Amino acid sequence: MRVLIVDDEENVRKGIATFLELHGHEASAVADLASARAALLEDARSPSPALGAPGRELLGAALVDVYVGAEDGSELLGLASERRLDLPLIMMSGRGSVRDAVAAVRKGAYDFLEKPLDTDRLLAILRNLERESSALRRLAAFRSAWLEEHVYLGRSSVLADAFEAARRAAASPLSILVQGPTGSGKELVARWAHLCSPRSQGPFVAVNCAAVPAELAESAFFGSRKGAYTGAHADRRGYFEAAAGGTLFLDEVGELGQALQASLLRAVETGEIQAVGAESASTSDARIVAATNRDLLAEAREGRFREDLYWRLAQVTVSLPSLSERRTDIRGLAEFLASPIRAQMGRGAPDLSEEALAYLEARPWPGNVRELRAFLERALWLAPRERDLDAAYLASLDRGREGEERRPTECPADSNIKTTKFAGVSTDLATAKAAFERAYVERALEECGGSVAKAAELLGLLPNNLSRKLKDLGLR
């Protein structure tokens, strides 16, 4: 482990450094706080070798004298807190007292040592830090591997920003509301928030709120006691109890009835739950992550969803884009989704040709990532093994499913772009995409009688996202 020693006495610095190096540690030493600040900030900017980046081993701890000359060494605790430096600081002093030790720990010190140092205790502290650091590295590697396996972030900063927002919120006890069109990956965000939280070792309980019968909802969420109703032959745990110590994911929370919303508000706000038939309430510490494809705030203001519950669930909001809003990611996403399918199929599984990728990129995906995955599964399993998939084959699947061929590069008759299937190119790709998107949104509005809300549902977008897109496209 690399240890930074901050002490104004040269013999102390050299003595501690020599001792640490004899016991397998790497030590560096500075004599003043200015040099210490520079070393800590430089280390914070360095890439971590644990993530595969080049660079020296990062600092594992710092030994800081409480009195560095005329300066107060505990100022470094403030710097570490302010800059969120993930570095344990061990304070030491030759004039230390119990009060000094308590004050240092309250300010954020990992531990406190009196001079002359108890070397056995120092080594024990460093061993504990190494074990903690190793566990954190393993956890970080696990999270990174999970994200790489389950999510294709692509070039879209919007999706990467959403997952980063969920990661930051995960460390807090705040409720998270994930908003996005159907099939955009809301449950993946919820699972990512769970993995990045201190509750990652606890259960992750996912509930489809739309599938819970209204007459059984209280029992399903809060549990029931034996004899509470006909057929209750034993005590039953509810979702809140099952998720204790972990995360309760409420998918499609906008589908809950008004009566259950009131009970849910109390559970979320106070942590109190009362099972059906129970004489007293109990507490639940389940962390709530909810998801919806509706504009819940608009529904709350129109009286269809409790506004007080909305504000409790939406302490942190994470918005996911539709696939049409990150169309540049479709090629990479298609390859990402196809890879495990081909692995399952084994030898001879077909690849996606450049023409097929262009078809997928231009085709509308109202079901977003879920629809793309289902389409690729059907295309790959039903494809002849002797050749790669092409656009004609994918178009035939659309014909067979809907009775007519989807023509991804043909716009409606009133469009100003002229193209033929894949036979020729009459304009640049960016212009073609823009014209297609404008024509497609126009057609959706026409079919929905000009209703933005209905058109948004048809296109798999949130109404406010569609409103912004209409403004960008110059449509009314």
C-alpha distance (Angstrom), angle and dihedral (degrees) to the residues before:
residue distance angle dihedral
M1 . . .
R2 3.82 . .
V3 3.80 112.1 .
L4 3.80 126.7 -170.7
I5 3.84 114.6 -148.1
V6 3.83 117.2 -155.9
D7 3.80 113.0 -170.4
D8 3.80 134.0 129.3
E9 3.82 93.8 -142.1
E10 3.80 111.2 87.0
N11 3.80 96.1 -156.0
V12 3.82 90.6 52.3
R13 3.81 92.0 49.7
K14 3.78 92.9 48.5
G15 3.80 93.8 44.1
I16 3.82 94.5 51.9
A17 3.82 92.4 42.9
T18 3.81 92.6 51.1
F19 3.80 91.8 47.2
L20 3.81 92.9 50.1
E21 3.81 93.7 47.3
L22 3.82 90.8 50.7
H23 3.82 87.3 57.1
G24 3.80 95.5 50.3
H25 3.79 101.4 -93.0
E26 3.80 128.3 122.9
A27 3.81 114.3 -126.4
S28 3.79 134.8 -167.4
A29 3.81 124.7 179.2
V30 3.82 138.6 -157.0
A31 3.81 130.4 -174.8
D32 3.82 103.0 -147.3
L33 3.79 141.5 36.3
A34 3.81 94.9 -112.0
S35 3.82 90.6 60.2
A36 3.81 90.0 43.7
R37 3.82 92.3 52.7
A38 3.81 90.9 49.2
A39 3.83 91.5 49.5
L40 3.82 93.4 48.5
L41 3.81 94.3 47.7
E42 3.82 92.7 45.3
D43 3.79 89.2 51.7
A44 3.82 91.2 49.6
R45 3.82 90.1 54.9
S46 3.81 94.0 48.8
P47 3.82 119.2 102.4
S48 3.77 115.2 -109.5
P49 3.82 116.0 -114.4
A50 3.81 87.3 -151.9
L51 3.81 87.9 71.0
G52 3.77 92.7 52.3
A53 3.80 95.7 -98.9
P54 3.80 120.9 133.2
G55 3.76 119.1 -108.9
R56 3.76 143.8 93.5
E57 3.78 123.4 -63.2
L58 3.79 110.5 -78.2
L59 3.78 123.6 -119.9
G60 3.78 113.9 -81.5
A61 3.81 98.0 -170.3
A62 3.80 144.3 -13.0
L63 3.83 126.9 -134.8
V64 3.82 106.5 -151.5
D65 3.80 128.3 -175.3
V66 3.80 112.9 -134.0
Y67 3.82 89.5 -136.6
V68 3.83 112.3 43.5
G69 3.78 100.2 178.5
A70 3.78 105.8 -62.9
E71 3.81 92.0 -21.4
D72 3.79 130.6 94.7
G73 3.80 109.5 -117.1
S74 3.81 91.3 -159.7
E75 3.83 87.0 74.3
L76 3.82 85.2 82.9
L77 3.80 88.3 64.5
G78 3.80 88.1 60.4
L79 3.81 90.8 48.5
A80 3.81 91.4 50.5
S81 3.81 91.0 49.7
E82 3.82 94.7 44.5
R83 3.81 94.9 48.0
R84 3.83 93.0 35.9
L85 3.77 92.1 -124.6
D86 3.78 108.6 -177.6
L87 3.80 93.0 -142.4
P88 3.83 127.6 119.6
L89 3.84 112.3 -128.2
I90 3.82 117.1 -155.8
M91 3.80 111.3 -161.1
M92 3.84 120.8 -149.8
S93 3.78 134.4 -176.7
G94 3.80 141.0 173.9
R95 3.80 89.7 -150.8
G96 3.75 95.1 45.5
S97 3.76 128.2 144.4
V98 3.78 136.4 -179.2
R99 3.80 88.3 -96.7
D100 3.83 90.9 54.5
A101 3.79 90.8 49.3
V102 3.81 93.5 49.8
A103 3.82 91.6 46.1
A104 3.80 92.0 50.4
V105 3.81 93.6 49.9
R106 3.80 91.1 47.4
K107 3.80 88.9 54.1
G108 3.80 90.3 54.3
A109 3.81 106.2 -87.2
Y110 3.80 114.9 152.2
D111 3.83 91.7 -140.6
F112 3.81 143.2 -25.0
L113 3.83 127.8 -123.1
E114 3.79 129.5 -170.3
K115 3.81 122.0 -137.5
P116 2.92 129.4 -84.4
L117 3.77 83.8 50.4
D118 3.77 122.0 -121.5
T119 3.81 94.6 -127.2
D120 3.81 94.6 -163.0
R121 3.79 90.1 54.9
L122 3.80 91.4 46.3
L123 3.82 91.2 53.4
A124 3.82 90.4 46.6
I125 3.83 90.4 53.1
L126 3.80 91.6 49.7
R127 3.82 91.3 48.5
N128 3.80 89.9 53.0
L129 3.80 90.1 49.1
E130 3.79 91.3 50.1
R131 3.80 90.9 52.1
E132 3.81 91.4 48.3
S133 3.80 91.4 46.4
S134 3.79 91.6 49.5
A135 3.80 91.1 50.3
L136 3.81 91.0 49.2
R137 3.81 91.4 49.9
R138 3.80 91.1 50.8
L139 3.80 90.4 48.7
A140 3.82 91.5 48.5
A141 3.82 90.5 49.1
F142 3.81 90.5 49.7
R143 3.82 92.0 50.2
S144 3.80 91.6 47.1
A145 3.82 91.7 49.5
W146 3.82 91.7 48.1
L147 3.80 92.2 50.7
E148 3.80 92.0 47.2
E149 3.81 91.2 49.9
H150 3.80 98.8 45.6
V151 3.81 107.6 28.8
Y152 3.79 134.1 53.2
L153 3.79 106.0 -159.3
G154 3.80 94.4 178.1
R155 3.76 121.4 174.7
S156 3.79 94.7 -45.6
S157 3.79 109.7 111.7
V158 3.81 89.2 -166.1
L159 3.81 93.5 68.5
A160 3.81 93.5 41.4
D161 3.81 89.4 50.3
A162 3.82 90.4 52.0
F163 3.81 93.3 53.5
E164 3.80 91.1 44.7
A165 3.82 90.4 51.3
A166 3.82 89.4 51.6
R167 3.82 90.6 49.3
R168 3.80 92.5 51.7
A169 3.80 92.7 47.1
A170 3.81 92.1 47.1
A171 3.81 93.2 75.3
S172 3.82 90.9 58.7
P173 3.83 128.9 69.7
L174 3.82 90.6 -121.8
S175 3.81 121.3 127.4
I176 3.80 115.1 -113.4
L177 3.81 126.8 -145.6
V178 3.81 114.9 -161.8
Q179 3.81 113.4 -158.5
G180 3.77 126.2 -169.2
P181 3.80 145.0 113.4
T182 3.77 121.0 -73.1
G183 3.80 114.0 -74.6
S184 3.82 95.2 17.5
G185 3.82 96.2 118.3
K186 3.81 105.7 -94.5
E187 3.82 93.9 149.8
L188 3.81 90.3 52.1
V189 3.80 89.1 56.7
A190 3.81 89.9 49.1
R191 3.82 91.9 50.6
W192 3.81 90.3 46.8
A193 3.82 90.6 52.5
H194 3.81 88.8 50.4
L195 3.82 92.8 49.8
C196 3.81 91.5 49.3
S197 3.80 94.2 48.5
P198 3.81 129.9 87.4
R199 3.82 84.6 -110.5
S200 3.80 94.7 65.2
Q201 3.82 91.6 114.5
G202 3.82 90.4 55.1
P203 3.81 127.7 81.0
F204 3.80 124.7 -72.8
V205 3.81 108.1 -146.7
A206 3.81 116.1 -170.5
V207 3.80 118.9 -162.8
N208 3.80 125.8 -171.3
C209 3.80 98.9 -146.6
A210 3.80 92.0 -166.0
A211 3.81 90.7 60.9
V212 3.83 97.0 52.0
P213 3.86 110.2 100.6
A214 3.81 111.2 -125.5
E215 3.81 93.3 -128.7
L216 3.83 91.5 54.8
A217 3.79 98.7 37.4
E218 3.84 98.2 99.7
S219 3.80 91.3 50.3
A220 3.82 92.8 43.5
F221 3.80 94.2 52.3
F222 3.80 102.5 33.6
G223 3.80 103.9 22.8
S224 3.79 130.7 -123.8
R225 3.77 139.5 -114.3
K226 3.76 127.6 -124.0
G227 3.81 110.8 -83.2
A228 3.82 94.3 14.6
Y229 3.81 90.5 124.8
T230 3.78 139.4 -7.0
G231 3.77 109.2 -61.6
A232 3.83 95.4 20.3
H233 3.80 95.4 126.7
A234 3.80 95.2 158.8
D235 3.79 141.9 14.7
R236 3.79 112.1 -78.0
R237 3.79 127.3 -156.1
G238 3.79 117.5 -132.0
Y239 3.79 127.9 -142.6
F240 3.81 92.7 -95.6
E241 3.79 92.4 54.7
A242 3.81 92.3 44.2
A243 3.82 89.9 53.5
A244 3.82 94.9 49.0
G245 3.80 110.0 141.1
G246 3.80 90.7 11.8
T247 3.80 141.4 55.8
L248 3.81 130.3 -59.2
F249 3.81 110.5 -154.8
L250 3.81 113.5 -158.3
D251 3.80 105.6 -163.5
E252 3.82 117.0 -163.0
V253 3.80 90.3 6.0
G254 3.80 89.7 172.8
E255 3.81 89.1 73.6
L256 3.83 93.5 67.7
G257 3.79 117.5 113.0
Q258 3.80 121.8 -114.5
A259 3.82 94.0 -109.4
L260 3.79 93.4 55.1
Q261 3.81 91.0 43.7
A262 3.82 89.0 63.9
S263 3.82 92.1 51.8
L264 3.79 91.1 44.5
L265 3.81 91.1 51.9
R266 3.80 91.4 57.6
A267 3.80 92.1 46.8
V268 3.81 92.9 49.6
E269 3.80 94.8 42.3
T270 3.82 101.4 44.0
G271 3.79 103.9 14.4
E272 3.81 89.4 -123.7
I273 3.80 119.6 136.2
Q274 3.78 129.2 175.9
A275 3.77 120.4 -158.5
V276 3.80 117.8 -136.6
G277 3.81 106.6 -91.4
A278 3.83 94.2 14.9
E279 3.80 118.9 130.4
S280 3.80 95.5 -145.2
A281 3.77 139.9 24.8
S282 3.78 126.4 -105.0
T283 3.79 131.2 -160.6
S284 3.78 131.1 -108.2
D285 3.80 126.6 -164.0
A286 3.80 96.2 -167.6
R287 3.80 113.4 142.4
I288 3.81 112.2 -128.4
V289 3.79 124.2 -134.1
A290 3.81 113.5 171.9
A291 3.80 131.3 -173.4
T292 3.78 135.4 -162.9
N293 3.80 140.5 170.2
R294 3.79 90.5 -153.2
D295 3.78 132.1 84.5
L296 3.81 93.1 -107.2
L297 3.78 95.3 -178.1
A298 3.81 90.8 56.2
E299 3.80 90.0 46.9
A300 3.79 90.2 49.4
R301 3.79 91.6 52.9
E302 3.80 89.6 49.7
G303 3.81 91.4 51.2
R304 3.80 98.2 -110.4
F305 3.81 94.2 110.4
R306 3.80 129.3 31.3
E307 3.79 108.4 -100.2
D308 3.81 92.7 -153.7
L309 3.81 89.8 54.9
Y310 3.80 90.5 47.9
W311 3.81 91.7 56.7
R312 3.81 91.1 48.9
L313 3.79 92.8 50.1
A314 3.81 95.1 41.3
Q315 3.81 99.7 55.7
V316 3.81 83.4 125.6
T317 3.80 120.3 19.4
V318 3.79 124.1 -160.1
S319 3.81 117.4 -170.3
L320 3.80 122.6 -158.0
P321 3.79 123.1 -156.5
S322 3.79 124.6 -128.1
L323 3.78 118.4 -113.7
S324 3.81 90.0 -106.7
E325 3.82 88.4 60.1
R326 3.82 91.5 57.5
R327 3.77 100.2 34.6
T328 3.83 91.3 148.1
D329 3.82 87.6 68.8
I330 3.81 95.7 56.2
R331 3.82 96.0 90.7
G332 3.78 94.3 50.6
L333 3.80 91.7 40.4
A334 3.81 91.5 51.8
E335 3.81 91.1 53.5
F336 3.81 90.1 45.6
L337 3.82 92.1 52.1
A338 3.80 94.1 41.7
S339 3.81 95.0 52.0
P340 3.84 98.2 74.9
I341 3.81 90.5 41.7
R342 3.81 91.0 54.7
A343 3.81 89.9 46.2
Q344 3.80 89.3 54.3
M345 3.81 91.4 48.0
G346 3.79 91.9 52.5
R347 3.76 128.8 -156.9
G348 3.78 117.9 9.1
A349 3.80 96.4 26.1
P350 3.82 109.5 154.1
D351 3.80 124.4 -113.3
L352 3.79 128.7 -136.6
S353 3.79 112.3 -101.1
E354 3.79 122.6 -141.0
E355 3.81 88.0 -106.5
A356 3.82 91.2 52.8
L357 3.80 91.5 50.1
A358 3.80 89.8 51.3
Y359 3.82 89.2 51.8
L360 3.80 91.7 51.0
E361 3.79 91.2 46.9
A362 3.81 92.8 53.9
R363 3.82 98.2 39.3
P364 3.83 117.1 97.3
W365 3.82 115.4 -113.8
P366 3.81 109.3 -162.8
G367 3.82 88.2 166.3
N368 3.82 90.0 52.2
V369 3.82 119.3 -158.2
R370 3.82 93.2 -9.9
E371 3.80 91.1 56.1
L372 3.81 92.6 45.5
R373 3.81 91.4 51.4
A374 3.82 92.3 48.7
F375 3.81 91.3 47.3
L376 3.81 92.2 50.7
E377 3.81 92.2 48.2
R378 3.79 90.6 53.8
A379 3.80 92.9 43.3
L380 3.81 95.4 49.6
W381 3.79 99.0 42.4
L382 3.80 94.3 46.3
A383 3.82 96.2 41.5
P384 3.80 123.3 107.0
R385 3.82 107.8 -104.2
E386 3.78 97.2 -138.0
R387 3.81 98.1 74.0
D388 3.80 142.6 30.0
L389 3.78 120.5 -96.4
D390 3.81 115.0 -92.4
A391 3.78 134.7 -170.3
A392 3.81 93.9 -100.5
Y393 3.81 91.2 57.5
L394 3.82 92.7 48.3
A395 3.80 90.4 48.2
S396 3.81 89.4 52.0
L397 3.80 89.4 56.8
D398 3.80 89.5 53.6
R399 3.82 89.5 48.9
G400 3.75 92.3 50.3
R401 3.78 93.1 49.3
E402 3.78 101.3 43.3
G403 3.78 103.5 22.9
E404 3.77 92.4 -115.5
E405 3.77 135.8 62.6
R406 3.77 120.2 -102.9
R407 3.76 107.3 -135.8
P408 3.79 105.9 -156.4
T409 3.77 96.5 -169.4
E410 3.80 97.4 40.2
C411 3.78 115.2 90.6
P412 3.83 126.2 -161.3
A413 3.77 117.8 -77.6
D414 3.79 94.2 -98.4
S415 3.82 92.0 57.3
N416 3.80 118.4 109.8
I417 3.79 94.1 -138.5
K418 3.80 120.2 94.2
T419 3.76 117.8 -155.8
T420 3.74 139.6 146.6
K421 3.76 122.1 -143.6
F422 3.84 103.6 -85.4
A423 3.77 97.4 -43.8
G424 3.79 98.3 102.9
V425 3.78 145.8 -7.5
S426 3.77 122.4 -122.4
T427 3.80 101.5 171.5
D428 3.79 140.5 17.3
L429 3.82 119.2 -75.7
A430 3.82 96.6 -112.9
T431 3.82 91.8 53.8
A432 3.80 91.1 46.3
K433 3.82 92.1 51.0
A434 3.79 92.8 48.0
A435 3.81 92.6 48.8
F436 3.78 91.9 47.5
E437 3.80 92.8 49.4
R438 3.81 92.8 48.3
A439 3.80 92.3 48.4
Y440 3.79 92.6 45.9
V441 3.82 93.6 50.6
E442 3.82 90.3 45.8
R443 3.79 90.5 52.7
A444 3.82 91.3 49.2
L445 3.82 90.8 52.0
E446 3.81 90.9 49.1
E447 3.81 91.9 50.7
C448 3.81 90.4 49.7
G449 3.80 94.8 48.1
G450 3.78 92.9 -111.4
S451 3.82 93.9 -56.7
V452 3.81 109.4 145.9
A453 3.82 92.2 -163.6
K454 3.82 93.2 53.4
A455 3.80 93.0 42.6
A456 3.82 90.2 50.3
E457 3.81 90.3 53.4
L458 3.81 90.5 48.5
L459 3.82 91.9 49.6
G460 3.80 94.6 42.7
L461 3.82 94.2 -115.5
L462 3.78 134.9 126.0
P463 3.82 110.2 -106.9
N464 3.82 93.4 -118.3
N465 3.82 90.4 50.4
L466 3.81 90.3 51.6
S467 3.81 90.4 48.4
R468 3.81 89.8 55.5
K469 3.80 90.7 47.2
L470 3.82 91.4 51.2
K471 3.80 89.1 53.3
D472 3.83 91.0 48.6
L473 3.82 90.7 49.2
G474 3.80 93.1 46.3
L475 3.82 92.6 -118.7
R476 3.80 127.0 141.5
